[in-house]
Amino acid sequence: MLHAPDMYMEKIVTGPEAAGKINIDFSLEKNLRIIAEAKGKQLEELKVITQDRERHNHWIEEARALGVRTELFEEGDIIPAISTCIQRQGNADLFIGIGGAPEGVLAAVGEKV
């Protein structure tokens, strides 16, 4: 496992349809368009989940400007990240955020299981 001391990292997670196609270095819009194409959806049908923090406001605003639904949560990003990989109605199509590195490692392990 990655040694992840108590620091922040950028995180981006999607389900299996677009796994390996999105990239944290791409713009949010480009990643959303990739996900929409992979899932056969319109942008307006997608949902992004991110933590309700000021550092994420630019992503929230950009997603909403594109017509993408947003879901905000207060604490704990492991479950929201993993939920994007579970095909269930209502789950988000993309998790994006900046948060604790240890939680990022745990979420990555959970997504692989």
PAVORO-75012 format. One record per residue: residue number from 1; residue in three letters; z, x, y of N, C-alpha, C, CB in turn. Coordinates in steps of 0.001 Angstrom, whole numbers. Each point is the difference from the previous one (the first is absolute). Glycine has a CB too. Layout:
N
<NUM; "Ala"; <Z; X; Y>; <Z; X; Y>; <Z; X; Y>; <Z; X; Y>>
...
***
This chain:
113
<1; "Met"; <0; 834; -1181>; <0; -834; 1181>; <0; 879; 1244>; <1209; -1828; -1246>>
<2; "Leu"; <-1726; 1257; 2297>; <-37; 672; 1293>; <1403; 137; 554>; <-2296; -899; 432>>
<3; "His"; <2633; 2103; 13>; <1270; 184; 701>; <-165; -597; 1386>; <583; 2119; -1312>>
<4; "Ala"; <162; -3151; 1602>; <-148; -719; 1273>; <1345; -54; 705>; <-1901; -1383; -931>>
<5; "Pro"; <2186; 2402; 1722>; <1269; -26; 720>; <41; -1172; 976>; <180; 2496; -229>>
<6; "Asp"; <956; -2673; 848>; <197; -1149; 884>; <-859; 135; 1256>; <2345; -275; -874>>
<7; "Met"; <-3589; -141; 748>; <-929; 9; 1129>; <-951; -1169; -155>; <169; 2515; 242>>
<8; "Tyr"; <-958; -2759; 785>; <-947; -1110; -23>; <-1372; 465; -464>; <1270; -1109; 1847>>
<9; "Met"; <-2026; 161; -2373>; <-1377; 266; -398>; <-834; -1243; 269>; <749; 1658; -1767>>
<10; "Glu"; <-2044; -1455; 1970>; <-917; -1128; 122>; <-310; -506; -1397>; <-998; 908; 2156>>
<11; "Lys"; <912; -2246; -2284>; <-233; -611; -1309>; <-1075; -1063; 130>; <2382; 453; -706>>
<12; "Ile"; <-3228; -529; -307>; <-1008; -1052; -75>; <-173; -359; -1470>; <-1190; 811; 2117>>
<13; "Val"; <1247; -2109; -2419>; <-61; -451; -1390>; <-853; -1258; -75>; <2277; 994; -495>>
<14; "Thr"; <-3110; -1060; -529>; <-775; -1205; -273>; <-57; -219; -1505>; <-1376; 323; 2104>>
<15; "Gly"; <817; -1430; -2497>; <-112; -330; -1414>; <-1102; 773; -705>; <861; -2240; 545>>
<16; "Pro"; <-1029; 1984; -1829>; <-936; 776; -818>; <-1464; -133; 411>; <1602; -276; -1833>>
<17; "Glu"; <-1973; -834; 2461>; <-1411; -198; 363>; <-489; 1065; 976>; <291; -2453; -365>>
<18; "Ala"; <563; 2874; 1277>; <-409; 972; 1021>; <707; 1344; -147>; <-439; -1904; 1527>>
<19; "Ala"; <1213; 2054; -2586>; <693; 1269; -224>; <-1019; 1128; -128>; <1911; -1201; -1140>>
<20; "Gly"; <-1633; 2301; 1792>; <-907; 1141; -32>; <-1137; -103; 1001>; <572; 255; -2369>>
<21; "Lys"; <-687; -1388; 3038>; <-1063; -194; 991>; <529; 94; 1426>; <-1204; -1443; -1637>>
<22; "Ile"; <2449; 997; 1846>; <576; 86; 1335>; <558; 1401; 203>; <547; -2475; 3>>
<23; "Asn"; <-253; 2810; 1247>; <488; 1340; 301>; <899; -82; 1223>; <-2078; 1078; -988>>
<24; "Ile"; <3207; -422; 941>; <937; -38; 1121>; <-607; 586; 1269>; <1878; 165; -1625>>
<25; "Asp"; <-2911; 663; 1479>; <-658; 588; 1168>; <-1058; -914; 610>; <425; 2229; -989>>
<26; "Phe"; <-798; -3313; 299>; <-949; -973; 556>; <727; -881; 1008>; <-1372; 12; -2137>>
<27; "Ser"; <606; -625; 3018>; <589; -977; 919>; <468; -1215; -797>; <-1492; 792; 1900>>
<28; "Leu"; <2401; -1546; -1319>; <455; -1222; -657>; <-1175; -935; -232>; <2262; 235; 1069>>
<29; "Glu"; <-3127; -363; -71>; <-1152; -890; -149>; <-885; 419; -1169>; <67; -443; 2455>>
<30; "Lys"; <-351; 1735; -2572>; <-843; 466; -1104>; <659; -304; -1344>; <-935; 1818; 1473>>
<31; "Asn"; <2231; -1549; -1589>; <704; -295; -1253>; <-16; -1488; -314>; <1456; 1984; 386>>
<32; "Leu"; <-1257; -2814; 622>; <-22; -1448; -229>; <-1379; -471; -435>; <1808; -275; 1697>>
<33; "Arg"; <-2847; 834; -1118>; <-1366; -375; -401>; <-282; 432; -1441>; <-758; 202; 2399>>
<34; "Ile"; <1255; 949; -2790>; <-152; 469; -1382>; <716; -956; -957>; <-157; 2400; 800>>
<35; "Ile"; <1375; -2783; -452>; <772; -918; -845>; <-686; -1354; -83>; <2119; 1189; 624>>
<36; "Ala"; <-2583; -1697; 515>; <-681; -1301; 12>; <-1219; 28; -911>; <800; -413; 2345>>
<37; "Glu"; <-1586; 1472; -2261>; <-1191; 105; -850>; <391; 89; -1475>; <-1233; 1139; 1874>>
<38; "Ala"; <2238; -320; -2176>; <432; 178; -1392>; <549; -1292; -600>; <509; 2386; 515>>
<39; "Lys"; <118; -3208; 308>; <607; -1243; -484>; <-901; -1213; 190>; <2212; 976; 513>>
<40; "Gly"; <-3364; -783; 118>; <-897; -1123; 241>; <582; -1013; 970>; <-914; 333; -2269>>
<41; "Lys"; <1608; 167; 3291>; <644; -861; 991>; <-545; 300; 1389>; <2074; -115; -1417>>
<42; "Gln"; <-1857; -815; 2327>; <-249; 220; 1419>; <1256; 646; 596>; <-1619; -1995; 143>>
<43; "Leu"; <1460; 2697; 982>; <1165; 608; 645>; <1094; -1032; 267>; <-1506; 1706; 1044>>
<44; "Glu"; <1100; -2904; -635>; <961; -1051; 339>; <805; -489; -1208>; <-1531; -679; 1834>>
<45; "Glu"; <1087; 1030; -3031>; <709; -396; -1218>; <1009; 1056; -450>; <-2006; -1321; -667>>
<46; "Leu"; <1988; 2482; 1306>; <895; 1086; -385>; <1357; -139; 675>; <-1979; 1489; -327>>
<47; "Lys"; <2972; -843; -293>; <1336; 55; 589>; <527; 1426; -93>; <441; -2419; -617>>
<48; "Val"; <77; 2901; 1737>; <627; 1319; 87>; <1505; -204; 103>; <-2051; 1024; 1122>>
<49; "Ile"; <2796; -198; -1828>; <1456; -41; 107>; <477; 1346; 528>; <189; -1679; -1906>>
<50; "Thr"; <728; 1633; 2857>; <565; 1217; 573>; <1396; -294; 524>; <-2299; 851; 604>>
<51; "Gln"; <3057; 199; -427>; <1360; -162; 500>; <-35; -316; 1495>; <877; 1591; -1765>>
<52; "Asp"; <5; -2466; 2190>; <74; -419; 1401>; <679; 1103; 817>; <97; -2457; -676>>
<53; "Arg"; <-901; 3449; 1034>; <480; 1133; 787>; <-1011; 298; 1106>; <1237; 956; -2008>>
<54; "Glu"; <-737; -484; 3133>; <-868; 316; 1138>; <-1089; 998; -390>; <1918; -440; 1553>>
<55; "Arg"; <-1605; 1368; -2432>; <-976; 1017; -405>; <-1204; -591; -735>; <1875; 1624; -146>>
<56; "His"; <-1769; -2881; -279>; <-1094; -664; -713>; <-768; -982; 874>; <1308; 259; -2081>>
<57; "Asn"; <-912; -397; 3340>; <-625; -1003; 868>; <-1510; 150; 109>; <2109; -75; 1262>>
<58; "His"; <-2603; 1306; -1233>; <-1462; 185; 128>; <-732; -559; -1218>; <387; 2058; 1393>>
<59; "Trp"; <196; -1923; -2585>; <-628; -569; -1199>; <82; -1522; 17>; <587; 2073; -1293>>
<60; "Ile"; <549; -2596; 1691>; <177; -1455; 60>; <-1006; -603; 972>; <2453; 238; -548>>
<61; "Glu"; <-2557; 347; 1733>; <-928; -507; 1013>; <-1449; 103; -463>; <1630; 659; 1774>>
<62; "Glu"; <-1988; 468; -2397>; <-1380; 178; -469>; <-337; -1005; -1101>; <124; 2442; 586>>
<63; "Ala"; <783; -2627; -1532>; <-245; -958; -1086>; <-190; -1405; 561>; <1356; 1420; -1577>>
<64; "Arg"; <-487; -1813; 2476>; <-98; -1341; 583>; <-1281; -163; 812>; <2496; -121; 73>>
<65; "Ala"; <-2918; 1161; 634>; <-1245; -65; 777>; <-1210; -193; -909>; <1034; 1468; 1746>>
<66; "Leu"; <-942; -979; -2987>; <-1079; -160; -980>; <88; -1340; -731>; <-51; 2484; -281>>
<67; "Gly"; <1083; -3255; 557>; <180; -1291; -665>; <752; 91; -1309>; <-2077; -720; 1063>>
<68; "Val"; <2618; 1890; -1362>; <743; 219; -1243>; <1434; -500; 193>; <-1449; 2015; -605>>
<69; "Arg"; <1944; -2738; -384>; <1381; -481; 52>; <956; 1176; -173>; <-701; -2253; -919>>
<70; "Thr"; <1846; 2170; 1571>; <1001; 1055; -124>; <1318; -605; -461>; <-1135; 1357; 1803>>
<71; "Glu"; <1819; -607; -2625>; <1348; -371; -434>; <902; 1173; 333>; <-848; -1530; -1877>>
<72; "Leu"; <1944; 1247; 2554>; <933; 1042; 402>; <1298; -150; -785>; <-1028; 93; 2308>>
<73; "Phe"; <1625; 1030; -2661>; <1290; -27; -682>; <942; 939; 736>; <-1080; -534; -2242>>
<74; "Glu"; <2362; 363; 2011>; <1014; 763; 731>; <411; 1297; -697>; <806; -2151; 906>>
<75; "Glu"; <-456; 2080; -2152>; <575; 1157; -693>; <-600; 164; -1385>; <2119; -302; 1282>>
<76; "Gly"; <-2200; 1543; -1737>; <-389; 292; -1372>; <-1476; -187; -270>; <2248; -665; -657>>
<77; "Asp"; <-2987; 1768; 549>; <-1453; -136; -168>; <-503; 226; -1421>; <-186; 730; 2324>>
<78; "Ile"; <1053; -489; -3275>; <-458; 247; -1371>; <-631; -1259; -597>; <1805; 1735; -287>>
<79; "Ile"; <-1105; -2841; 315>; <-518; -1249; -581>; <-1239; -491; 748>; <2325; -598; -729>>
<80; "Pro"; <-2333; 567; 2069>; <-1234; -418; 683>; <-1210; 865; -361>; <1420; -830; 1860>>
<81; "Ala"; <-1210; 2132; -2009>; <-1111; 885; -369>; <-503; -328; -1402>; <937; 1809; 1480>>
<82; "Ile"; <-26; -1915; -2430>; <-388; -283; -1382>; <-638; -1385; -124>; <1858; 1487; -801>>
<83; "Ser"; <-1411; -2437; 1615>; <-521; -1370; -115>; <-1505; -82; 253>; <2229; -828; 721>>
<84; "Thr"; <-2791; 1776; 20>; <-1450; -21; 240>; <-779; 247; -1285>; <396; 803; 2335>>
<85; "Cys"; <255; -217; -3321>; <-662; 326; -1264>; <118; -1119; -1029>; <463; 2393; 457>>
<86; "Ile"; <279; -3426; -123>; <196; -1127; -912>; <-892; -1136; 462>; <2392; 688; -513>>
<87; "Gln"; <-3296; -1096; -350>; <-949; -1051; 366>; <674; -1358; -117>; <-1938; 1417; -776>>
<88; "Arg"; <2464; -1866; 1900>; <673; -1290; 67>; <-329; -611; 1356>; <1885; 753; -1563>>
<89; "Gln"; <-2166; -2028; 1569>; <-340; -670; 1250>; <1120; 186; 1022>; <-1384; -1685; -1264>>
<90; "Gly"; <1008; 2046; 2475>; <973; 192; 1066>; <408; 1438; 210>; <794; -2242; -488>>
<91; "Asn"; <-1048; 3106; -500>; <338; 1407; 180>; <-945; 641; 1003>; <892; 108; -2344>>
<92; "Ala"; <-408; 892; 3027>; <-814; 709; 982>; <-1080; 821; -697>; <1959; 87; 1574>>
<93; "Asp"; <-3043; 139; -852>; <-1103; 814; -508>; <170; 1469; 358>; <-1492; -1981; 185>>
<94; "Leu"; <2288; 2252; 855>; <199; 1375; 453>; <1408; 164; 538>; <-2445; 219; 539>>
<95; "Phe"; <3090; 854; -964>; <1259; 436; 598>; <-323; 1244; 800>; <1444; -969; -1888>>
<96; "Ile"; <-962; 1024; 3114>; <-173; 1196; 813>; <1266; 216; 805>; <-2506; -334; 126>>
<97; "Gly"; <2896; 1586; 35>; <1193; 259; 787>; <405; 1458; -10>; <723; -2292; -489>>
<98; "Ile"; <277; 2557; 1291>; <632; 1311; 61>; <1453; -236; -359>; <-1614; 924; 1785>>
<99; "Gly"; <2073; -247; -2816>; <1371; -217; -450>; <490; 1164; -834>; <-388; -2454; 36>>
<100; "Gly"; <1530; 2260; -638>; <655; 1053; -755>; <-857; 564; -1127>; <2136; -1079; 566>>
<101; "Ala"; <-2190; 2409; -631>; <-778; 665; -1042>; <536; -290; -1405>; <-547; 1787; 1649>>
<102; "Pro"; <1868; -1778; -1871>; <478; -314; -1351>; <-443; -1386; -470>; <1960; 1477; 424>>
<103; "Glu"; <-1942; -2451; 483>; <-446; -1345; -350>; <-1493; -15; -309>; <1808; -966; 1444>>
<104; "Gly"; <-2572; 1798; -740>; <-1436; 105; -267>; <-276; 513; -1400>; <-385; 398; 2417>>
<105; "Val"; <1166; 584; -2845>; <-154; 538; -1353>; <357; -1068; -1030>; <527; 2326; 835>>
<106; "Leu"; <572; -3037; -618>; <400; -1059; -936>; <-1043; -1108; -68>; <2397; 522; 475>>
<107; "Ala"; <-2953; -906; 673>; <-1038; -1036; 11>; <-1231; 475; -760>; <851; -852; 2208>>
<108; "Ala"; <-1228; 2116; -2028>; <-1173; 538; -701>; <209; -32; -1509>; <-502; 1471; 1971>>
<109; "Val"; <1691; -1130; -2417>; <306; -52; -1434>; <-70; -1446; -487>; <1474; 2052; 196>>
<110; "Gly"; <-917; -2971; 566>; <-20; -1413; -375>; <-1402; -559; -98>; <2190; -246; 1086>>
<111; "Glu"; <-3082; 713; -241>; <-1383; -476; -23>; <-738; 485; -1236>; <2; -30; 2487>>
<112; "Lys"; <392; 1152; -3016>; <-669; 572; -1174>; <462; -640; -1300>; <-220; 2135; 1241>>
<113; "Val"; <1384; -2752; -1221>; <586; -564; -1225>; <-662; -1299; -363>; <2160; 1086; 525>>
***
